[in-house]
């Protein structure tokens, strides 16, 4: 199963556990982000109807920040002695895709950290009874 998502003015093809570099997103490392699906392919079934695709969500966890390559610019005017150097380095966010589907819960087993905590609380409740 894979999906085409829209993020940062571009469309990207994503599958489960892919790491994607997108434009800077608000949030800290480890927080969850929901991306809008444009097209979903599930085996032989291709879902492209806007009414049906709007039910699908792609969830991702923020891995961390990244920076693009340094872009150097030079401005020069002939015969005036005017020279100016500029530089720019675009900031990006890396996200790991954790779930694709009509529900927003994560599907990846290796990436969820809340499962052991939930198991411990369930055991504590069972011991109290």
C-alpha positions in Angstrom: 0.0 0.0 0.0 1.2 3.5 -0.9 -0.2 7.0 -1.1 0.5 10.3 -2.8 0.4 13.1 -0.2 0.5 16.8 -0.5 2.9 18.6 1.7 4.7 21.9 1.3 3.3 22.7 -2.1 4.6 19.4 -3.6 3.2 15.9 -3.9 5.3 12.9 -2.7 4.8 9.1 -3.0 5.0 7.5 0.4 4.8 4.0 1.9 4.8 2.7 5.4 8.1 3.4 7.3 9.4 5.7 4.6 11.5 8.8 5.7 10.5 11.9 3.8 12.1 15.3 3.7 9.5 18.1 3.6 9.4 21.9 4.1 9.8 23.0 7.7 6.9 21.9 9.9 5.9 23.2 13.3 6.5 20.7 16.1 9.3 18.9 17.9 11.0 15.6 17.2 8.7 12.7 18.1 5.4 14.6 17.6 2.8 13.3 15.2 1.7 15.0 12.0 -1.2 14.2 9.7 -0.7 14.6 5.9 -3.5 14.9 3.4 -3.8 12.0 0.9 -4.4 12.8 -2.8 -4.3 9.3 -4.1 -4.2 5.9 -2.4 -3.1 2.6 -4.0 -4.0 -0.6 -2.0 -2.9 -3.6 -4.0 -5.1 -3.7 -7.1 -7.4 -0.9 -5.9 -6.7 2.7 -6.8 -8.6 5.3 -4.9 -8.6 8.7 -6.5 -12.2 9.9 -6.0 -11.9 13.1 -3.8 -14.9 12.1 -1.7 -13.4 8.7 -0.9 -9.8 9.9 -0.6 -10.8 12.5 2.0 -11.5 9.7 4.5 -7.9 8.5 4.2 -5.2 10.0 6.3 -1.4 9.5 6.3 0.1 9.8 9.8 3.8 10.6 10.3 6.2 11.2 13.2 8.7 14.0 13.1 12.2 12.5 13.1 14.1 15.8 13.2 15.3 18.9 11.3 17.5 18.9 8.3 19.1 21.6 6.1 19.4 21.8 2.4 22.5 22.6 0.4 24.1 26.1 0.6 23.1 28.3 -2.2 25.5 31.2 -3.0 24.4 34.2 -4.9 26.5 37.1 -6.2 25.1 40.5 -7.3 27.4 42.6 -9.5 27.0 45.9 -11.3 29.4 46.7 -14.0 31.7 49.8 -13.7 30.3 50.9 -10.3 32.3 48.8 -7.9 29.1 47.2 -6.5 29.5 43.6 -5.4 27.4 41.7 -2.9 27.5 38.1 -1.8 24.4 36.4 -0.4 23.8 32.9 0.9 20.8 30.8 1.7 20.2 27.4 3.2 16.7 26.0 3.2 15.4 24.4 6.4 13.5 21.1 6.1 11.8 18.6 8.4 12.3 14.8 8.2 9.2 12.7 8.9 8.7 8.9 9.1 5.4 7.6 7.8 3.7 5.5 10.5 0.2 4.8 9.1 -1.9 5.0 5.9 -5.6 4.3 6.0 -9.1 5.5 6.8 -8.2 5.5 10.5 -5.6 7.9 12.0 -3.9 5.4 14.3 -0.3 4.3 13.6 0.2 0.9 11.9 3.9 0.4 12.4 4.7 -2.0 15.3 8.4 -1.1 15.6 7.9 2.6 16.0 5.2 2.9 18.7 6.6 3.5 22.1 3.2 3.7 24.0 2.4 0.0 23.7 4.7 -1.1 26.6 3.3 1.6 28.8 -0.3 0.5 28.0 0.6 -3.1 28.7 2.0 -2.1 32.1 -1.1 -0.2 33.1 -3.3 -3.0 32.0 -1.3 -5.4 34.2 -1.5 -3.0 37.2 -5.2 -2.8 36.9 -5.5 -6.6 36.7 -3.5 -7.0 39.9 -5.6 -4.5 41.7 -8.8 -6.5 41.0 
